[in-house]
Amino acid sequence: MSERDDILARVRQGAPRRTRHPGLHPPPALPGGWDVFAAALAGVGGEAHGPYSPHALGGALKELVRRRAEGGRAVAEPSAAELAGRGPWETAREPATAHAFADVGVALVKGCAAAADCAAVAVTESDAPHRALPFLCQRLVLLLPVSLLAPDLHRAWALVPAAAARGHHVTWISGPSKTADIEQVLVYGAHGPLGLDVVGIAD
Amino acid sequence: MTTSFDQRALATLPSRGELAQHDAAVWNLRLRRDAAAAEVPDWEALRERAAALKAFTLDHLDELLIGFEEKARAAGAHVHWATDATALCRIVTELLSARGARRVVKSKSMLTEECGLNPHLEARGIEVIDTDLGERIVQLAEEKPSHLIVPAIHKTRREIGALFHRHMGTPEGEDDPERLTRFARADLRRRFLAADAGISGVNFAVAETGSIVIVSNEGNVDLGTSLPTLHIACLGIEKLVPALADLPVFLRLLARSATGQPISAYTSVLTGPRAGGELHIVLVDNGRSALLSNETQRGALACIRCGACLNTCPVYRRAGGHAYGSVIPGPIGSVLGPALGGAAGAELPHASTLCGSCSAVCPVKIDLHGQLLAWRGERYRPPPAERLLSLGAALALRWPVLRGLARAALRLLWPLLARRHSRNPAEAWLAARELPPLPKHSFRAQWKQRERGRE
């Protein structure tokens, strides 16, 4: 017997099929909304901006990226560049390896769903094809259409396009990277970004 | 040489005068968990749902594993099966050797700790760098993690500063947590970019889609699994969940129970390899299938490794994680110890007051103290003296005359019992506490006197 069959046979003995799947958890009644999201984001070390109308977005973004990049390199993933228009950033092309992004100061990435109660924004492969970019950059700027903001994680989870959820990677990002491994002192900027901005885009 | 829990506990924290600091740091995590849970209106319903989902998973684990394997392969991942620690180490070594990989970045995985993967790879000339800051600290100190979530919770900033000075060339005397973190960030960034392979653990694996889910706060998991071409994910077979839509239940509980955060900074759901990369998933049994068949103890397989039971445990807080001598410390480690922990694990069910605080905070409602008691009943064979004492107590409780005699004898012996002496049978207790002097009159005598006074 192969190791696989051996393990499965032993597992089968301990799996009596007594219980049924309990079904989906009914989402709690939480307020939701941009202000709730912004407050939760502040609680995890991030900063919310806007929401801006589509015509005000470009100006606000340019100002924010200039401030965050401090003269360094800024890169926008293609779907974020489409939303943001032209500005002090380059559009990410297919690099040979993600290592080409090692010097990026600011990255712009589009979110495809968000949960207000925990300030988590989902980023999928279609919006961030360079999987390492949102982690390699020194500061991350997420663009989030407010129509994609749900009050809680259960409802937000359902907003992630099924195709993206099934075929690719999805990362939920809540605040900048952080650690409290040294005497429990909270430090933002462990290995991933030092800071996170989420820019809301009004309908 | 094997040491006992008491010896290990005394040799670690208290001897260094850091007991109070450890206790406070761990209790702080418990307080944060309480505050976070209080803000969630459906907290108890979530715990119920999580427990039911895990019960379903364990009851259908073989089907779910087969489904997971099929979907993961369809998504482009390679799936391997490892019966035990030796098999895991062999599979990982072969994967690395076949690709000439010499530099590995690793993110937190209790499973690879359990299987001794790091020393196995290092003995074969492969450099393994732990990238979680806490794990990196204990790796540089050549120690083991002492907490599930905060591996270096037993170390002070001064010790860490000295360690970084020796290994990373940080300025002597530098002990500011933020600056030390920045030094580690720069040092590890270089290693992420140079790595040939990334090894990770897995928090959840989704049977419906073949996805693996990894949560972290530092960003090390995502850098380590997306920069190198090769990603090897080590997955205990109990980590399955049925469907993607079941995940929010666990995610809403996990970080709140662990550190009081609403969710971890990063929750990555990976389905298949990244573009141009290779993903190998190793499903590891290593005693889990046997535990699954143990009707009283299988509940421990529901554990999502949040560490809440450690933070609330009066024994863990005062003994420290290294006292357990097992990979996983605290109440959950003591429950898993006799099944997965080898010789050192046998005594662990006694490292508990059975107060039940662990079961009360467990996000998936494992009956931790009940299982600890069950292990004691099953495994513990009391020494003759203890059996004699139990027999005597049983008789005394049965016969009032004997009870009276026992009370009188105890009053006579009390001053001897209270004296510290190596031959005193109560010496183990007296080492850490004093027996108070007996009042002049017993409770019964005082009560009788009181009644007489009323008449």
Interface residues (C-beta under 8 A of the other chain):
Chain A: S2 E3 R4 D6 I7 L8 R10 V11 R12 Q13 G14 A15 P16 R17 R18 T19 R20 H21 P22 L24 H25 P26 P28 A29 L30 A40 G43 V44 T97 A98 H99 A102 A115 D117 C118 A119 A120 P129 R131 A132 P134 F135 L136 D152 L153 H154 W157 A158 A165 R166 G167 H168 H169 V170 T171 W172 I173 S174 G175 P176 S177 K178 T179 A180 D181 I182 E183 Q184 V185 V187 G189 A190 H191 G192 P193
Chain B: A25 N28 L29 V40 P41 D42 A45 L46 R49 A52 L53 A55 F56 L58 D59 H60 L61 D62 E63 L65 I66 A75 W81 A82 T83 A87 T131 D132 L133 G134 I137 V150 P151 A152 I153 T156 R157 I160 P177 E178 L180 T181 R182 R185 L188 R189 F192 L193 T209 N217 E218 G219 N220 D222 L223 S226 L227 I237 P242 L244 A245 D246 L247 P248 V249 L251 R252 T259 Q261 P262 I263 S264 A265 Y266 T267 S268 V269 L270 T271 G272 R274 A275 G276 L283 D285 S289 A290 L291 L292 S293 N294 R298
